[in-house]
Amino acid sequence: MKIIISGTSSGIGKAIKEKLKDYEIIEVCRRCQYSLDLNDIKKVEEYKIKDVYAIINNAGVGYFGQFEDISVSKIQEMVNVNLLAPLILTKNHLKEIKKNKGFIINISSTSATQPARLGVVYSATKAAIRQFGVSLFEEVRKEGVKVINILPDLTLSNFHNNTFFKPSNEKLAHIKPEDIANIIYDIFNLPENLVMQEVILKPQIFKLDKRKGREGD
Protein backbone atom coordinates (compact mmCIF):
# COMPACT_ATOMS: atom_id res chain seq x y z
CA MET A 1 0.00 0.00 0.00
CA LYS A 2 1.26 3.46 -0.89
CA ILE A 3 1.88 6.12 1.73
CA ILE A 4 2.76 9.67 0.72
CA ILE A 5 5.05 11.37 3.24
CA SER A 6 6.16 14.96 2.79
CA GLY A 7 9.46 16.26 4.13
CA THR A 8 11.34 12.95 4.27
CA SER A 9 14.88 14.20 3.69
CA SER A 10 15.58 14.63 7.42
CA GLY A 11 14.11 14.85 10.90
CA ILE A 12 10.58 13.66 11.60
CA GLY A 13 9.79 12.73 8.00
CA LYS A 14 12.91 10.61 7.63
CA ALA A 15 12.16 8.81 10.89
CA ILE A 16 8.58 8.11 9.78
CA LYS A 17 9.79 6.77 6.43
CA GLU A 18 12.20 4.38 8.14
CA LYS A 19 9.59 3.19 10.65
CA LEU A 20 6.99 2.48 7.95
CA LYS A 21 9.43 0.62 5.69
CA ASP A 22 6.99 -2.25 5.17
CA TYR A 23 4.77 0.09 3.14
CA GLU A 24 5.48 1.53 -0.30
CA ILE A 25 6.64 5.03 0.60
CA ILE A 26 6.18 7.91 -1.84
CA GLU A 27 8.53 10.67 -0.74
CA VAL A 28 7.63 14.31 -1.29
CA CYS A 29 10.49 16.74 -0.72
CA ARG A 30 12.90 19.01 -2.58
CA ARG A 31 15.78 16.54 -2.42
CA CYS A 32 13.88 13.30 -3.09
CA GLN A 33 14.31 11.15 -6.17
CA TYR A 34 11.09 12.62 -7.57
CA SER A 35 11.43 16.10 -6.12
CA LEU A 36 8.55 18.45 -5.39
CA ASP A 37 8.90 21.95 -4.00
CA LEU A 38 5.86 22.48 -1.78
CA ASN A 39 6.31 26.22 -2.15
CA ASP A 40 5.51 25.82 -5.87
CA ILE A 41 1.74 25.48 -5.63
CA LYS A 42 1.23 25.01 -9.37
CA LYS A 43 3.47 21.92 -9.27
CA VAL A 44 1.66 20.67 -6.16
CA GLU A 45 -1.66 20.93 -8.00
CA GLU A 46 -0.30 18.61 -10.71
CA TYR A 47 1.02 15.99 -8.28
CA LYS A 48 -1.20 12.90 -8.24
CA ILE A 49 -0.40 9.28 -7.33
CA LYS A 50 -2.68 6.28 -7.84
CA ASP A 51 -3.78 3.78 -5.18
CA VAL A 52 -2.80 5.86 -2.13
CA TYR A 53 -3.61 4.37 1.27
CA ALA A 54 -2.41 7.24 3.45
CA ILE A 55 -0.87 10.68 3.38
CA ILE A 56 1.30 12.12 6.13
CA ASN A 57 1.52 15.89 5.86
CA ASN A 58 4.79 16.39 7.68
CA ALA A 59 6.81 19.02 5.80
CA GLY A 60 6.94 22.38 7.51
CA VAL A 61 8.88 25.63 7.57
CA GLY A 62 9.06 28.35 10.22
CA TYR A 63 10.57 31.81 10.34
CA PHE A 64 10.58 33.57 13.68
CA GLY A 65 10.92 37.13 14.94
CA GLN A 66 8.82 40.26 15.25
CA PHE A 67 5.89 39.97 12.84
CA GLU A 68 6.60 43.34 11.23
CA ASP A 69 10.11 42.15 10.38
CA ILE A 70 9.06 38.93 8.62
CA SER A 71 9.19 39.41 4.84
CA VAL A 72 6.14 38.81 2.69
CA SER A 73 8.02 36.08 0.81
CA LYS A 74 8.64 34.21 4.07
CA ILE A 75 5.00 34.62 5.09
CA GLN A 76 3.92 33.22 1.71
CA GLU A 77 6.33 30.29 2.01
CA MET A 78 4.97 29.34 5.44
CA VAL A 79 1.38 29.53 4.18
CA ASN A 80 2.22 27.47 1.09
CA VAL A 81 4.32 24.74 2.72
CA ASN A 82 2.50 24.42 6.05
CA LEU A 83 -1.09 24.81 4.87
CA LEU A 84 -1.91 25.22 1.19
CA ALA A 85 0.26 22.38 -0.15
CA PRO A 86 -1.02 19.83 2.43
CA LEU A 87 -4.61 20.80 1.61
CA ILE A 88 -4.03 20.33 -2.11
CA LEU A 89 -2.08 17.07 -1.70
CA THR A 90 -4.87 15.70 0.47
CA LYS A 91 -7.57 16.84 -1.98
CA ASN A 92 -5.72 15.25 -4.90
CA HIS A 93 -5.66 11.83 -3.18
CA LEU A 94 -8.78 11.81 -1.05
CA LYS A 95 -10.81 9.61 -3.39
CA GLU A 96 -8.05 6.98 -3.31
CA ILE A 97 -7.79 7.18 0.48
CA LYS A 98 -11.58 6.79 0.79
CA LYS A 99 -11.48 3.76 -1.46
CA ASN A 100 -8.77 2.19 0.69
CA LYS A 101 -10.30 3.32 4.02
CA GLY A 102 -6.96 4.82 4.87
CA PHE A 103 -5.33 7.58 6.90
CA ILE A 104 -4.60 11.28 6.76
CA ILE A 105 -2.06 12.38 9.35
CA ASN A 106 -1.16 16.03 9.86
CA ILE A 107 1.97 16.97 11.77
CA SER A 108 0.86 20.21 13.39
CA SER A 109 2.49 21.75 16.47
CA THR A 110 1.72 22.70 20.06
CA SER A 111 1.98 26.25 18.67
CA ALA A 112 -1.43 25.59 17.13
CA THR A 113 -3.15 25.72 20.52
CA GLN A 114 -1.31 28.46 22.40
CA PRO A 115 0.07 31.97 21.84
CA ALA A 116 3.37 31.92 19.96
CA ARG A 117 5.10 35.25 20.42
CA LEU A 118 7.68 35.77 17.66
CA GLY A 119 6.11 32.91 15.73
CA VAL A 120 2.68 34.27 14.84
CA VAL A 121 2.58 33.19 11.18
CA TYR A 122 3.95 29.72 11.87
CA SER A 123 1.43 29.33 14.69
CA ALA A 124 -1.42 30.47 12.47
CA THR A 125 -0.59 27.95 9.75
CA LYS A 126 -0.28 25.11 12.24
CA ALA A 127 -3.58 26.04 13.86
CA ALA A 128 -5.19 26.04 10.42
CA ILE A 129 -3.88 22.59 9.43
CA ARG A 130 -5.07 21.25 12.79
CA GLN A 131 -8.56 22.66 12.26
CA PHE A 132 -8.55 21.26 8.74
CA GLY A 133 -7.93 17.79 10.17
CA VAL A 134 -10.60 18.12 12.85
CA SER A 135 -13.18 19.25 10.32
CA LEU A 136 -12.22 16.80 7.57
CA PHE A 137 -12.59 13.87 9.94
CA GLU A 138 -16.25 14.74 10.47
CA GLU A 139 -16.70 14.79 6.71
CA VAL A 140 -15.01 11.47 5.88
CA ARG A 141 -15.31 9.30 8.99
CA LYS A 142 -18.46 7.61 7.69
CA GLU A 143 -16.39 6.37 4.74
CA GLY A 144 -13.80 4.72 6.94
CA VAL A 145 -11.07 7.38 6.66
CA LYS A 146 -9.14 8.17 9.82
CA VAL A 147 -7.81 11.73 10.22
CA ILE A 148 -5.25 12.33 12.95
CA ASN A 149 -3.49 15.48 14.11
CA ILE A 150 -0.15 15.16 15.89
CA LEU A 151 1.02 18.19 17.84
CA PRO A 152 4.68 17.88 18.88
CA ASP A 153 6.51 20.41 21.00
CA LEU A 154 10.29 20.87 20.96
CA THR A 155 11.76 18.22 18.66
CA LEU A 156 15.41 17.66 17.76
CA SER A 157 15.48 18.30 14.01
CA ASN A 158 16.83 20.61 11.33
CA PHE A 159 13.70 22.73 11.69
CA HIS A 160 15.48 24.86 14.28
CA ASN A 161 18.17 25.86 11.79
CA ASN A 162 15.84 28.74 10.88
CA THR A 163 15.08 29.77 14.45
CA PHE A 164 16.82 31.74 17.18
CA PHE A 165 16.22 28.92 19.65
CA LYS A 166 16.59 25.16 19.80
CA PRO A 167 15.57 22.37 22.17
CA SER A 168 17.96 21.61 24.96
CA ASN A 169 20.06 18.47 24.49
CA GLU A 170 19.13 17.36 27.99
CA LYS A 171 17.51 13.94 27.79
CA LEU A 172 14.15 14.98 29.27
CA ALA A 173 13.95 18.34 27.49
CA HIS A 174 13.19 17.33 23.91
CA ILE A 175 11.28 14.94 21.67
CA LYS A 176 13.15 12.75 19.20
CA PRO A 177 11.86 12.26 15.64
CA GLU A 178 11.81 8.52 16.34
CA ASP A 179 9.30 9.11 19.14
CA ILE A 180 6.83 10.61 16.68
CA ALA A 181 7.50 7.86 14.13
CA ASN A 182 6.76 5.19 16.76
CA ILE A 183 3.44 6.82 17.61
CA ILE A 184 2.44 6.93 13.95
CA TYR A 185 3.33 3.26 13.62
CA ASP A 186 1.06 2.50 16.58
CA ILE A 187 -1.74 4.59 15.04
CA PHE A 188 -1.58 2.49 11.88
CA ASN A 189 -1.94 -0.64 13.97
CA LEU A 190 -4.88 0.34 16.16
CA PRO A 191 -8.11 -1.70 15.90
CA GLU A 192 -10.17 -0.43 12.97
CA ASN A 193 -12.98 0.76 15.25
CA LEU A 194 -10.69 3.27 17.00
CA VAL A 195 -9.35 6.66 15.92
CA MET A 196 -6.68 8.44 17.93
CA GLN A 197 -7.87 11.77 16.61
CA GLU A 198 -5.28 14.03 18.25
CA VAL A 199 -1.94 13.43 19.98
CA ILE A 200 -0.16 16.21 21.90
CA LEU A 201 3.50 15.49 22.62
CA LYS A 202 5.62 17.46 25.07
CA PRO A 203 9.00 16.76 26.65
CA GLN A 204 8.98 16.16 30.38
CA ILE A 205 11.04 19.32 30.97
CA PHE A 206 10.73 22.65 29.13
CA LYS A 207 14.16 24.08 28.38
CA LEU A 208 15.48 26.02 25.38
CA ASP A 209 18.95 26.83 24.21
CA LYS A 210 19.51 30.13 22.41
CA ARG A 211 21.09 30.13 18.99
CA LYS A 212 23.54 32.98 18.50
CA GLY A 213 23.20 35.38 15.62
CA ARG A 214 19.61 34.49 14.87
CA GLU A 215 16.63 36.76 14.35
CA GLY A 216 15.11 37.67 17.70
CA ASP A 217 18.40 37.85 19.62
C-alpha positions as CSV (number, residue, x, y, z in Angstrom):
1,M,0.0,0.0,0.0
2,K,1.3,3.5,-0.9
3,I,1.9,6.1,1.7
4,I,2.8,9.7,0.7
5,I,5.0,11.4,3.2
6,S,6.2,15.0,2.8
7,G,9.5,16.3,4.1
8,T,11.3,13.0,4.3
9,S,14.9,14.2,3.7
10,S,15.6,14.6,7.4
11,G,14.1,14.9,10.9
12,I,10.6,13.7,11.6
13,G,9.8,12.7,8.0
14,K,12.9,10.6,7.6
15,A,12.2,8.8,10.9
16,I,8.6,8.1,9.8
17,K,9.8,6.8,6.4
18,E,12.2,4.4,8.1
19,K,9.6,3.2,10.6
20,L,7.0,2.5,8.0
21,K,9.4,0.6,5.7
22,D,7.0,-2.2,5.2
23,Y,4.8,0.1,3.1
24,E,5.5,1.5,-0.3
25,I,6.6,5.0,0.6
26,I,6.2,7.9,-1.8
27,E,8.5,10.7,-0.7
28,V,7.6,14.3,-1.3
29,C,10.5,16.7,-0.7
30,R,12.9,19.0,-2.6
31,R,15.8,16.5,-2.4
32,C,13.9,13.3,-3.1
33,Q,14.3,11.2,-6.2
34,Y,11.1,12.6,-7.6
35,S,11.4,16.1,-6.1
36,L,8.5,18.4,-5.4
37,D,8.9,21.9,-4.0
38,L,5.9,22.5,-1.8
39,N,6.3,26.2,-2.2
40,D,5.5,25.8,-5.9
41,I,1.7,25.5,-5.6
42,K,1.2,25.0,-9.4
43,K,3.5,21.9,-9.3
44,V,1.7,20.7,-6.2
45,E,-1.7,20.9,-8.0
46,E,-0.3,18.6,-10.7
47,Y,1.0,16.0,-8.3
48,K,-1.2,12.9,-8.2
49,I,-0.4,9.3,-7.3
50,K,-2.7,6.3,-7.8
51,D,-3.8,3.8,-5.2
52,V,-2.8,5.9,-2.1
53,Y,-3.6,4.4,1.3
54,A,-2.4,7.2,3.5
55,I,-0.9,10.7,3.4
56,I,1.3,12.1,6.1
57,N,1.5,15.9,5.9
58,N,4.8,16.4,7.7
59,A,6.8,19.0,5.8
60,G,6.9,22.4,7.5
61,V,8.9,25.6,7.6
62,G,9.1,28.3,10.2
63,Y,10.6,31.8,10.3
64,F,10.6,33.6,13.7
65,G,10.9,37.1,14.9
66,Q,8.8,40.3,15.2
67,F,5.9,40.0,12.8
68,E,6.6,43.3,11.2
69,D,10.1,42.2,10.4
70,I,9.1,38.9,8.6
71,S,9.2,39.4,4.8
72,V,6.1,38.8,2.7
73,S,8.0,36.1,0.8
74,K,8.6,34.2,4.1
75,I,5.0,34.6,5.1
76,Q,3.9,33.2,1.7
77,E,6.3,30.3,2.0
78,M,5.0,29.3,5.4
79,V,1.4,29.5,4.2
80,N,2.2,27.5,1.1
81,V,4.3,24.7,2.7
82,N,2.5,24.4,6.1
83,L,-1.1,24.8,4.9
84,L,-1.9,25.2,1.2
85,A,0.3,22.4,-0.1
86,P,-1.0,19.8,2.4
87,L,-4.6,20.8,1.6
88,I,-4.0,20.3,-2.1
89,L,-2.1,17.1,-1.7
90,T,-4.9,15.7,0.5
91,K,-7.6,16.8,-2.0
92,N,-5.7,15.2,-4.9
93,H,-5.7,11.8,-3.2
94,L,-8.8,11.8,-1.1
95,K,-10.8,9.6,-3.4
96,E,-8.1,7.0,-3.3
97,I,-7.8,7.2,0.5
98,K,-11.6,6.8,0.8
99,K,-11.5,3.8,-1.5
100,N,-8.8,2.2,0.7
101,K,-10.3,3.3,4.0
102,G,-7.0,4.8,4.9
103,F,-5.3,7.6,6.9
104,I,-4.6,11.3,6.8
105,I,-2.1,12.4,9.4
106,N,-1.2,16.0,9.9
107,I,2.0,17.0,11.8
108,S,0.9,20.2,13.4
109,S,2.5,21.7,16.5
110,T,1.7,22.7,20.1
111,S,2.0,26.2,18.7
112,A,-1.4,25.6,17.1
113,T,-3.1,25.7,20.5
114,Q,-1.3,28.5,22.4
115,P,0.1,32.0,21.8
116,A,3.4,31.9,20.0
117,R,5.1,35.2,20.4
118,L,7.7,35.8,17.7
119,G,6.1,32.9,15.7
120,V,2.7,34.3,14.8
121,V,2.6,33.2,11.2
122,Y,4.0,29.7,11.9
123,S,1.4,29.3,14.7
124,A,-1.4,30.5,12.5
125,T,-0.6,27.9,9.7
126,K,-0.3,25.1,12.2
127,A,-3.6,26.0,13.9
128,A,-5.2,26.0,10.4
129,I,-3.9,22.6,9.4
130,R,-5.1,21.2,12.8
131,Q,-8.6,22.7,12.3
132,F,-8.6,21.3,8.7
133,G,-7.9,17.8,10.2
134,V,-10.6,18.1,12.8
135,S,-13.2,19.3,10.3
136,L,-12.2,16.8,7.6
137,F,-12.6,13.9,9.9
138,E,-16.3,14.7,10.5
139,E,-16.7,14.8,6.7
140,V,-15.0,11.5,5.9
141,R,-15.3,9.3,9.0
142,K,-18.5,7.6,7.7
143,E,-16.4,6.4,4.7
144,G,-13.8,4.7,6.9
145,V,-11.1,7.4,6.7
146,K,-9.1,8.2,9.8
147,V,-7.8,11.7,10.2
148,I,-5.3,12.3,12.9
149,N,-3.5,15.5,14.1
150,I,-0.2,15.2,15.9
151,L,1.0,18.2,17.8
152,P,4.7,17.9,18.9
153,D,6.5,20.4,21.0
154,L,10.3,20.9,21.0
155,T,11.8,18.2,18.7
156,L,15.4,17.7,17.8
157,S,15.5,18.3,14.0
158,N,16.8,20.6,11.3
159,F,13.7,22.7,11.7
160,H,15.5,24.9,14.3
161,N,18.2,25.9,11.8
162,N,15.8,28.7,10.9
163,T,15.1,29.8,14.4
164,F,16.8,31.7,17.2
165,F,16.2,28.9,19.7
166,K,16.6,25.2,19.8
167,P,15.6,22.4,22.2
168,S,18.0,21.6,25.0
169,N,20.1,18.5,24.5
170,E,19.1,17.4,28.0
171,K,17.5,13.9,27.8
172,L,14.2,15.0,29.3
173,A,13.9,18.3,27.5
174,H,13.2,17.3,23.9
175,I,11.3,14.9,21.7
176,K,13.1,12.8,19.2
177,P,11.9,12.3,15.6
178,E,11.8,8.5,16.3
179,D,9.3,9.1,19.1
180,I,6.8,10.6,16.7
181,A,7.5,7.9,14.1
182,N,6.8,5.2,16.8
183,I,3.4,6.8,17.6
184,I,2.4,6.9,13.9
185,Y,3.3,3.3,13.6
186,D,1.1,2.5,16.6
187,I,-1.7,4.6,15.0
188,F,-1.6,2.5,11.9
189,N,-1.9,-0.6,14.0
190,L,-4.9,0.3,16.2
191,P,-8.1,-1.7,15.9
192,E,-10.2,-0.4,13.0
193,N,-13.0,0.8,15.3
194,L,-10.7,3.3,17.0
195,V,-9.3,6.7,15.9
196,M,-6.7,8.4,17.9
197,Q,-7.9,11.8,16.6
198,E,-5.3,14.0,18.3
199,V,-1.9,13.4,20.0
200,I,-0.2,16.2,21.9
201,L,3.5,15.5,22.6
202,K,5.6,17.5,25.1
203,P,9.0,16.8,26.6
204,Q,9.0,16.2,30.4
205,I,11.0,19.3,31.0
206,F,10.7,22.7,29.1
207,K,14.2,24.1,28.4
208,L,15.5,26.0,25.4
209,D,19.0,26.8,24.2
210,K,19.5,30.1,22.4
211,R,21.1,30.1,19.0
212,K,23.5,33.0,18.5
213,G,23.2,35.4,15.6
214,R,19.6,34.5,14.9
215,E,16.6,36.8,14.4
216,G,15.1,37.7,17.7
217,D,18.4,37.9,19.6
